[in-house]
Amino acid sequence: QVEVVESGGGLAQAGGSLRLSCAASGMTFGSLAMGWFRQAPGKEREFLASVSRSGGATYYADSVKGRFTISRDNAKNTVYLQMNSLKPDDTAVYYCAATRELGTPYVLSQYNYWGQGTQVTVSS
């Protein structure tokens, strides 16, 4: 059983920054590819970013490319999402997900384990 727990959400001003953290346990962290998704009210859950097991490869949605950065620290069993230049449209529940075998990184069904989400609210 793999547990995935997000943290770091909260309130931010437009143009501000937040850093989300995601801790995974129950399996060797280095065996898991990790991804970030978000879901805004009335919208489907969307892919944001993913990182390979070693951290050597990253993938980003066009909507966040250049603003968000995914990284991981396998020694801390933690993946991060640094979010800069936040916009009100970034307001959503942000989810961290994990998979042992990553095929297509932007497809939700590729991920086996999901956190409960953390709320990010960006004021206008």
ZAZA-194745 format. One record per residue (C-alpha): residue in one letter; chain; x, y, z. Coordinates in steps of 0.25 Angstrom, whole numbers, plus 5000, padded with zeros to 4 digits. Example, Ala and Ser with C-alpha at 12.3 -4.5 7.8 and 13.67 -1.06 7.14 Angstrom:
<nodes>
+---------+--------+------+------+------+
: residuo : cadena :    x :    y :    z :
+---------+--------+------+------+------+
:       A :      A : 5049 : 4982 : 5031 :
:       S :      A : 5055 : 4996 : 5029 :
+---------+--------+------+------+------+
</nodes>
This chain:
<nodes>
+---------+--------+------+------+------+
: residuo : cadena :    x :    y :    z :
+---------+--------+------+------+------+
:       Q :      A : 5000 : 5000 : 5000 :
:       V :      A : 5006 : 5013 : 4995 :
:       E :      A : 5002 : 5026 : 5003 :
:       V :      A : 5003 : 5039 : 4996 :
:       V :      A : 5001 : 5052 : 5003 :
:       E :      A : 5001 : 5066 : 4998 :
:       S :      A : 5004 : 5079 : 5006 :
:       G :      A : 5007 : 5093 : 5004 :
:       G :      A : 4994 : 5098 : 4998 :
:       G :      A : 4988 : 5111 : 5002 :
:       L :      A : 4985 : 5125 : 4998 :
:       A :      A : 4994 : 5133 : 4989 :
:       Q :      A : 4993 : 5147 : 4981 :
:       A :      A : 4993 : 5147 : 4966 :
:       G :      A : 5007 : 5148 : 4962 :
:       G :      A : 5012 : 5141 : 4975 :
:       S :      A : 5018 : 5127 : 4977 :
:       L :      A : 5015 : 5114 : 4985 :
:       R :      A : 5022 : 5102 : 4986 :
:       L :      A : 5015 : 5089 : 4988 :
:       S :      A : 5021 : 5076 : 4994 :
:       C :      A : 5017 : 5062 : 4992 :
:       A :      A : 5022 : 5051 : 5001 :
:       A :      A : 5020 : 5036 : 4997 :
:       S :      A : 5022 : 5024 : 5006 :
:       G :      A : 5020 : 5009 : 5006 :
:       M :      A : 5029 : 5007 : 4994 :
:       T :      A : 5043 : 5010 : 4990 :
:       F :      A : 5042 : 5025 : 4986 :
:       G :      A : 5052 : 5023 : 4975 :
:       S :      A : 5043 : 5013 : 4968 :
:       L :      A : 5032 : 5022 : 4966 :
:       A :      A : 5030 : 5032 : 4955 :
:       M :      A : 5022 : 5044 : 4961 :
:       G :      A : 5012 : 5054 : 4955 :
:       W :      A : 5004 : 5066 : 4958 :
:       F :      A : 4990 : 5069 : 4954 :
:       R :      A : 4979 : 5079 : 4958 :
:       Q :      A : 4964 : 5080 : 4957 :
:       A :      A : 4957 : 5093 : 4957 :
:       P :      A : 4942 : 5095 : 4960 :
:       G :      A : 4934 : 5090 : 4948 :
:       K :      A : 4946 : 5085 : 4941 :
:       E :      A : 4952 : 5071 : 4938 :
:       R :      A : 4965 : 5068 : 4945 :
:       E :      A : 4977 : 5072 : 4937 :
:       F :      A : 4991 : 5068 : 4936 :
:       L :      A : 5002 : 5078 : 4940 :
:       A :      A : 5015 : 5072 : 4941 :
:       S :      A : 5022 : 5059 : 4944 :
:       V :      A : 5036 : 5054 : 4947 :
:       S :      A : 5043 : 5041 : 4944 :
:       R :      A : 5048 : 5031 : 4955 :
:       S :      A : 5062 : 5037 : 4956 :
:       G :      A : 5058 : 5051 : 4953 :
:       G :      A : 5065 : 5051 : 4940 :
:       A :      A : 5053 : 5054 : 4931 :
:       T :      A : 5041 : 5064 : 4933 :
:       Y :      A : 5029 : 5067 : 4926 :
:       Y :      A : 5020 : 5079 : 4926 :
:       A :      A : 5006 : 5083 : 4921 :
:       D :      A : 5006 : 5095 : 4912 :
:       S :      A : 4998 : 5103 : 4922 :
:       V :      A : 5009 : 5103 : 4933 :
:       K :      A : 5022 : 5102 : 4925 :
:       G :      A : 5031 : 5113 : 4929 :
:       R :      A : 5023 : 5116 : 4942 :
:       F :      A : 5023 : 5102 : 4949 :
:       T :      A : 5035 : 5093 : 4952 :
:       I :      A : 5034 : 5079 : 4957 :
:       S :      A : 5046 : 5073 : 4964 :
:       R :      A : 5049 : 5062 : 4974 :
:       D :      A : 5058 : 5058 : 4985 :
:       N :      A : 5059 : 5043 : 4986 :
:       A :      A : 5066 : 5044 : 4999 :
:       K :      A : 5054 : 5051 : 5005 :
:       N :      A : 5044 : 5043 : 4998 :
:       T :      A : 5038 : 5056 : 4993 :
:       V :      A : 5034 : 5062 : 4980 :
:       Y :      A : 5031 : 5077 : 4979 :
:       L :      A : 5024 : 5086 : 4970 :
:       Q :      A : 5029 : 5100 : 4970 :
:       M :      A : 5018 : 5110 : 4965 :
:       N :      A : 5022 : 5124 : 4961 :
:       S :      A : 5014 : 5135 : 4954 :
:       L :      A : 5001 : 5130 : 4959 :
:       K :      A : 4988 : 5133 : 4953 :
:       P :      A : 4974 : 5133 : 4958 :
:       D :      A : 4972 : 5122 : 4948 :
:       D :      A : 4982 : 5113 : 4955 :
:       T :      A : 4972 : 5112 : 4966 :
:       A :      A : 4969 : 5097 : 4968 :
:       V :      A : 4971 : 5085 : 4977 :
:       Y :      A : 4985 : 5080 : 4973 :
:       Y :      A : 4987 : 5065 : 4974 :
:       C :      A : 5000 : 5057 : 4974 :
:       A :      A : 5000 : 5043 : 4968 :
:       A :      A : 5010 : 5032 : 4967 :
:       T :      A : 5012 : 5020 : 4958 :
:       R :      A : 5023 : 5009 : 4957 :
:       E :      A : 5022 : 5009 : 4942 :
:       L :      A : 5020 : 5022 : 4934 :
:       G :      A : 5015 : 5021 : 4920 :
:       T :      A : 5009 : 5033 : 4915 :
:       P :      A : 5011 : 5044 : 4926 :
:       Y :      A : 4999 : 5052 : 4924 :
:       V :      A : 4989 : 5041 : 4925 :
:       L :      A : 4982 : 5040 : 4938 :
:       S :      A : 4980 : 5025 : 4937 :
:       Q :      A : 4995 : 5023 : 4937 :
:       Y :      A : 4996 : 5026 : 4952 :
:       N :      A : 4992 : 5016 : 4962 :
:       Y :      A : 4993 : 5024 : 4975 :
:       W :      A : 4987 : 5037 : 4978 :
:       G :      A : 4987 : 5047 : 4989 :
:       Q :      A : 4975 : 5054 : 4995 :
:       G :      A : 4979 : 5068 : 4989 :
:       T :      A : 4982 : 5081 : 4994 :
:       Q :      A : 4975 : 5094 : 4991 :
:       V :      A : 4982 : 5105 : 4984 :
:       T :      A : 4974 : 5118 : 4983 :
:       V :      A : 4980 : 5130 : 4976 :
:       S :      A : 4973 : 5143 : 4978 :
:       S :      A : 4971 : 5153 : 4967 :
+---------+--------+------+------+------+
</nodes>
